[in-house]
Amino acid sequence: FPSHDSEDGEKFSRIQGEVQGHCGLTGNLQIGGGARFRQNQSTSLNTTTQENESETSTGVESTFFQLVYAFPAMDRVQYTLEGLFRYRPYTNDETVGTNEGSFVLGDQGNEYSAGLGATYNFKSNNFLTGRVGYRKPGDELSSEIYWNVEGALAWTYVALVAGVDGVSSMNNDPYKDDPRKANYYTGETALYNSTLS
C-alpha cells in the first residue's frame, strides 16, 4: 500500500492485489496466468477554494500469461527458461494545454520479459538458484535487466531461505533526450510513465 503525505495536504495512496494460478502441463513445462487489480487515490489542494480535492482511479491494471520450461538436470544443475506477457487494457489520456485528461491507473503499454535460470542442488538437499532476464515494462519506460539469487538450507521439517534481487535500467526511455515528452495526469505521484527521467 504505497502512500505519501505532504505538509500542504497533498497525498497519494495505492491499493493493489493480484489473483494468479499456475499449472504443470508436463514434468518440464509450467504455465501460469492471472489478473492485477489496482486503486489509486490522489488528494491535492485547490489553490482557489483552499480545499482538498480527491480523485480515484480503479480497475483491472493488467492480466498476464507466463511460461516456465525446465531442462532435464545435468548432474546437479538444472536450467530453466521463463517468459511472461502482461496485457494492460487501457491507454492513458495525454495532457494537452489545460485539459489534464483522466487520472492514470498505471503505466500504459504491454509488458514482456524473458529470462534464464539455473539451480544447483547440493547432496544435502540445499540449493542455490540464480536468474537473469530482459524486461520491457511498458511503452514509455526504459527496458530493464532483472536478476535474482537465492539459496536454501533445508532440514527435515524446516528450511531457511535467503536471497537478493535487483533491476538495472538500460537507460533507453524513448523520451530520455526528447523535450517533447508526453505528459499524463498522475496526481500527486511520480510513480508512473517515467516522470522521473
Salt bridges, closest charged atoms under 4 A:
GLU18 OE1 - ARG36 NE 2.98
GLU18 OE1 - ARG86 NH1 3.74
GLU61 OE1 - ARG36 NH1 3.52
GLU61 OE2 - ARG38 NH1 3.95
GLU61 OE2 - ARG88 NE 2.75
GLU82 OE2 - ARG131 NH2 2.74
GLU111 OE1 - ARG86 NE 3.80
GLU111 OE1 - ARG88 NH2 3.50
GLU144 OE1 - ARG135 NE 2.96
ASP177 OD1 - LYS176 NZ 3.98
ASP178 OD1 - ARG180 NE 3.18
